[in-house]
């Protein structure tokens, strides 16, 4: 397949004051598609995600995941010289993304109105915890706290133990909406010639994802119960024990249910039993159904169960550990693992999940802290003497 010479976002410059997960996740997607992403970091440690852990050859797993293909510029935003540097950057930028503490961007003179007074084409994307208005606007927000506020924790986990979702879904949701919001604004600017302001909050992003349990509660007057690995409103749907492990399966319609009973359980009469003849009844008698299924599966190996399920065209999966996932044949046999560079050496990385015909994603290096400061300042027109003085004065 031929590869295009020009990436979709070639020529788009993004300046970002970002940390942690949400905004970096959004800008990494832009960098993958060819945007130039200039990441402004604190001199004393940079993005605090750099210090979350040292799992990846001494680097933070979160930072490696979220920051490939970016340029790192260190800058003391409290220093008077920083204002000139930022203004020169913003005058040439297409997009500004920030997820600083509530009100911090405005105090730095980086409000959308102030920036577009100089650069009317600038798209400003503000990522916050709860939004810029309302009683929670100034409240600190982190992923677990947002999961708690929108009810995710209340519906996740076992009947006895409410649980956090194991990945930062509030941050990821907000990052994806910020990413698509920026793309939409770029399309809009192509028509209007003017920039715009995008507001994305972790709270609103994850609230959108809570549509099903929210509608359920609103129109039944009942909260969704926690159901562990099982589906709250479909049965059989979840893990079932074979003799040497668990298989996860899902039944979605009457035809699948009948095939499952006849070809997998080899007990066709179960399909029409009064307790199990509809999905609602199967959910009501979930424990009894599980006992019947596991009586059959318990005599079989995991491979034998999977063979029966595949032959009956019943959706199924194994619960892989992360180590098993890393060697998943769906990744290895399709060549999904790629290599990126870093100050710690070459690292494995997955390309973006959206494959565009003729486009190879950038997959650039993970930047060291301040790696590109000198080059970017030189490009902005600052002389070597000034840059050296700022280094001595701890401006950069």
C-alpha positions in Angstrom: 0.0 0.0 0.0 1.4 3.4 -0.9 2.1 5.8 1.9 1.2 9.5 1.5 4.2 11.9 1.9 2.1 14.4 3.9 0.6 13.4 7.3 -3.0 14.6 8.0 -1.9 17.2 10.6 1.4 18.3 8.9 1.8 22.1 9.4 -0.3 22.2 12.6 1.6 23.4 15.7 0.3 22.6 19.1 1.6 24.3 22.2 0.6 22.6 25.4 0.9 23.3 29.2 -0.1 19.8 30.3 0.5 17.3 32.9 -0.7 13.9 34.1 -3.0 12.0 31.7 -6.0 13.8 30.1 -4.3 16.6 28.1 -1.2 14.6 27.2 -3.4 11.8 25.9 -5.2 14.3 23.6 -2.0 15.9 22.3 -0.3 12.6 21.7 -3.1 11.6 19.3 -2.4 14.9 17.5 1.3 14.2 17.4 0.7 10.7 16.0 -1.0 12.3 13.0 1.8 14.7 12.3 1.1 17.8 14.4 4.1 19.4 16.0 3.5 19.3 19.7 5.6 21.6 21.9 5.2 20.6 25.5 6.1 23.3 28.1 7.4 21.8 31.3 8.6 23.0 34.7 12.3 23.0 35.1 12.1 21.2 38.4 11.0 17.7 37.2 8.6 18.7 34.4 5.3 17.0 33.9 4.7 15.3 37.3 3.7 12.1 35.4 7.5 11.7 34.8 7.8 10.8 38.4 4.8 8.4 38.7 7.1 5.3 38.6 10.3 4.1 37.0 9.0 0.9 35.4 10.2 1.5 31.8 13.9 1.3 32.0 13.9 3.9 34.6 11.2 6.0 32.9 7.6 6.4 34.0 5.2 4.1 32.2 2.5 6.8 32.1 4.9 9.3 30.6 6.2 7.0 28.0 2.7 6.0 26.9 1.4 9.6 26.6 4.3 11.7 25.3 6.0 10.2 22.3 6.6 12.4 19.3 6.6 15.6 21.3 9.2 18.3 21.9 10.0 19.2 25.5 10.7 22.8 26.4 11.5 23.8 30.0 10.3 27.2 31.2 9.8 28.9 34.6 6.3 30.4 34.0 6.7 32.7 36.9 9.7 34.5 35.4 9.1 37.7 33.6 11.0 36.5 30.5 8.6 33.6 30.1 5.8 35.9 29.0 7.8 36.9 25.9 8.7 33.3 25.1 5.1 32.2 25.4 3.7 35.0 23.4 6.1 34.3 20.5 5.1 30.6 20.6 1.4 31.4 20.8 1.6 33.9 17.9 2.8 31.0 15.6 0.6 28.2 17.1 -2.6 26.7 15.7 -3.7 25.1 18.9 -3.1 25.7 22.7 -4.0 22.9 25.1 -3.8 23.3 28.9 -5.0 21.4 31.9 -3.5 23.5 34.7 -5.2 24.1 38.0 -8.4 26.0 37.8 -7.7 29.7 37.0 -4.0 29.2 36.5 -3.9 29.9 32.8 -5.8 33.2 33.2 -3.4 34.3 36.0 -0.5 33.6 33.5 -2.2 35.8 30.9 -3.1 32.8 28.8 -6.9 33.1 28.7 -8.5 32.4 25.3 -9.5 36.1 24.9 -5.9 37.3 25.6 -4.3 34.8 23.3 -6.7 35.4 20.4 -6.3 39.1 20.6 -2.8 38.4 19.3 -3.6 35.3 17.2 -7.2 35.2 16.0 -6.8 31.8 14.4 -5.7 30.1 17.6 -7.8 27.2 18.9 -7.7 27.1 22.7 -8.6 23.8 24.4 -9.1 24.0 28.2 -9.2 20.6 30.0 -10.5 20.8 33.6 -11.9 18.5 36.3 -15.4 19.9 36.6 -15.7 22.7 34.1 -15.3 26.4 34.4 -18.7 27.1 36.1 -20.8 25.6 38.8 -20.2 24.9 42.4 -17.3 22.4 41.7 -15.5 24.6 39.2 -12.5 25.3 41.6 -12.5 21.8 43.2 -9.4 19.7 42.6 -10.0 16.6 40.5 -8.2 13.4 39.9 -9.4 10.3 38.1 -10.6 8.2 41.1 -12.4 11.3 42.5 -14.3 11.8 39.2 -15.1 8.1 39.0 -16.6 8.4 42.5 -18.6 11.6 41.7 -20.2 10.3 38.5 -21.1 7.0 40.1 -18.6 4.7 38.3 -17.3 3.3 41.6 -20.8 2.6 42.8 -21.5 0.2 39.9 -18.0 -1.3 39.6 -16.7 -4.2 41.6 -18.3 -7.0 43.5 -21.5 -6.9 45.5 -19.5 -6.4 48.7 -16.7 -4.1 47.4 -17.2 -1.0 45.2 -14.0 -0.5 43.0 -12.2 1.9 40.9 -11.9 1.0 37.2 -8.3 -0.2 36.8 -7.3 2.4 34.2 -7.8 6.2 34.3 -11.0 6.2 32.4 -12.0 9.8 33.4 -8.7 11.1 32.1 -8.9 9.0 28.9 -12.5 10.0 28.2 -11.6 13.7 28.6 -8.5 13.3 26.5 -10.4 11.7 23.7 -13.1 14.4 23.7 -10.4 17.1 23.7 -8.7 15.4 20.8 -11.8 15.1 18.7 -12.8 18.7 19.8 -9.5 20.0 18.4 -10.0 18.2 15.1 -13.5 19.6 14.8 -12.3 23.1 15.5 -9.6 22.7 12.9 -12.2 21.8 10.3 -14.4 24.7 11.5 -11.5 27.1 11.2 -10.9 26.0 7.6 -14.4 27.4 6.8 -14.5 30.4 9.1 -10.8 31.4 9.3 -11.2 32.0 13.1 -10.1 30.1 16.1 -12.4 29.1 18.9 -12.4 27.9 22.5 -13.0 24.3 23.6 -14.0 23.4 27.1 -13.7 19.7 28.2 -14.0 18.4 31.8 -13.3 15.0 33.2 -16.7 15.1 34.9 -18.7 15.8 31.7 -16.7 13.3 29.7 -17.3 10.5 32.1 -20.9 11.6 32.7 -21.5 10.9 29.0 -20.1 7.4 29.4 -22.6 6.7 32.3 -25.6 6.9 29.9 -26.9 3.4 30.4 -26.8 3.3 34.3 -28.1 6.9 34.4 -31.1 6.1 32.2 -31.8 2.9 34.1 -31.8 4.7 37.4 -33.8 7.6 36.2 -36.7 5.6 34.8 -36.8 2.6 37.2 -36.0 4.5 40.4 -33.3 1.8 41.1 -29.6 2.0 41.1 -27.6 -0.5 39.0 -26.2 -3.2 41.3 -22.6 -4.2 41.2 -22.2 -7.5 39.4 -18.4 -8.1 39.4 -17.4 -9.6 36.1 -21.0 -10.5 35.1 -23.3 -8.4 33.1 -26.0 -6.8 35.2 -28.8 -7.4 32.6 -27.7 -10.2 30.4 -27.2 -13.9 31.3 -25.2 -16.0 30.6 -22.6 -13.3 30.3 -19.3 -13.5 32.3 -16.8 -16.0 33.5 -17.4 -19.7 33.9 -15.0 -22.3 35.3 -13.6 -25.1 33.2 -11.3 -27.8 34.7 -8.2 -25.7 34.2 -9.3 -22.0 34.1 -12.1 -19.6 33.3 -13.7 -18.8 30.0 -15.8 -15.6 29.5 -18.8 -15.9 27.2 -21.7 -13.8 26.1 -25.2 -14.8 24.9 -26.9 -12.0 23.0 -30.1 -13.5 21.5 -32.5 -16.4 21.3 -30.6 -18.2 18.5 -27.4 -18.1 20.4 -29.0 -19.3 23.6 -30.6 -22.3 21.8 -27.3 -23.2 20.1 -25.4 -22.8 23.3 -27.7 -25.3 25.1 -27.8 -27.8 22.2 -24.2 -27.7 21.0 -22.1 -26.5 23.9 -24.0 -27.9 27.0 -25.5 -30.7 25.0 -28.7 -30.2 26.9 -31.2 -28.7 24.5 -34.0 -29.0 27.1 -32.4 -26.3 29.2 -33.2 -23.7 26.6 -36.9 -24.0 27.1 -37.0 -24.5 30.9 -39.3 -22.1 32.6 -36.4 -20.6 34.6 -34.3 -19.8 31.5 -36.7 -19.3 28.6 -36.1 -15.5 28.4 -33.1 -13.3 29.2 -34.9 -11.6 32.1 -35.6 -15.0 33.6 -32.0 -16.1 33.1 -30.8 -13.0 34.9 -33.2 -13.7 37.8 -32.0 -17.3 38.0 -28.3 -16.5 37.3 -26.8 -18.6 40.0 -28.8 -21.7 39.1 -27.8 -21.3 35.4 -24.2 -20.8 36.4 -24.3 -24.1 38.3 -25.6 -26.0 35.3 -23.0 -24.5 32.9 -20.1 -25.1 35.3 -21.2 -28.7 35.8 -20.6 -29.3 32.1 -17.5 -27.0 31.8 -15.9 -28.5 34.9 -15.5 -31.8 33.1 -13.7 -30.1 30.2 -10.4 -28.3 29.7 -10.4 -24.7 28.8 -9.4 -25.5 25.2 -12.2 -28.1 24.9 -14.8 -25.5 26.1 -13.4 -22.9 23.6 -13.6 -25.4 20.8 -17.3 -26.1 21.5 -18.1 -22.3 21.8 -16.3 -21.5 18.6 -18.1 -24.3 16.7 -21.4 -23.0 18.0 -20.4 -19.4 17.2 -20.7 -18.2 20.7 -18.6 -15.2 21.6 -15.9 -16.0 24.1 -12.6 -14.9 25.5 -9.9 -15.8 28.0 -9.0 -13.5 30.9 -5.4 -12.7 30.0 -2.9 -11.2 32.4 -1.0 -8.2 31.2 2.0 -10.5 30.4 -0.2 -12.7 28.3 -1.7 -9.6 26.5 1.8 -8.4 25.6 2.3 -11.5 23.5 -1.3 -11.7 22.2 -1.3 -13.2 18.7 -3.7 -10.6 17.5 -0.9 -8.1 18.2 2.1 -10.1 17.2 0.8 -11.7 14.0 -0.5 -8.4 12.7 2.8 -6.6 13.4 1.2 -4.1 15.8 4.2 -3.8 18.0 6.5 -0.9 16.9 9.7 0.7 18.3 10.1 4.2 19.6 13.2 5.9 21.0 13.8 7.4 24.4 16.7 8.6 26.6 16.6 5.1 28.1 16.9 3.4 24.7 14.4 1.7 22.3 11.0 0.9 23.7 8.0 -1.1 22.5 4.9 0.9 21.5 1.5 0.3 19.9 0.5 2.6 17.0 -2.8 4.5 17.1 -5.9 2.2 17.0 -7.3 4.0 14.0 -5.5 3.0 10.8 -5.8 5.5 8.0 -5.1 4.2 4.5 -1.7 5.5 3.2 -0.8 7.1 6.5 2.0 5.9 8.8 1.8 7.4 12.2 4.7 9.4 13.5 5.8 7.2 16.4 8.6 9.6 17.4 10.8 9.5 20.5 9.8 10.2 24.1 11.5 13.5 24.9 13.9 14.0 27.7 13.0 16.9 30.0 14.0 20.1 28.2 15.5 18.3 25.3 14.3 20.8 22.7 14.5 24.1 24.7 17.5 25.5 22.9 16.3 24.5 19.4 12.8 26.0 19.9 14.1 29.3 21.3 16.6 29.6 18.5 13.7 29.0 16.0 11.7 31.8 17.8 14.5 34.3 17.1 16.3 34.4 20.5 20.1 34.7 20.2 22.5 32.3 21.8 23.7 34.9 24.3 20.1 35.4 25.6 19.5 31.7 25.7 22.7 31.1 27.7 21.8 33.9 30.1 18.3 32.4 30.7 19.9 29.1 31.5 22.1 30.7 34.1 19.1 32.6 35.5 17.0 29.4 35.6 14.4 30.8 33.2 14.7 27.7 31.0 
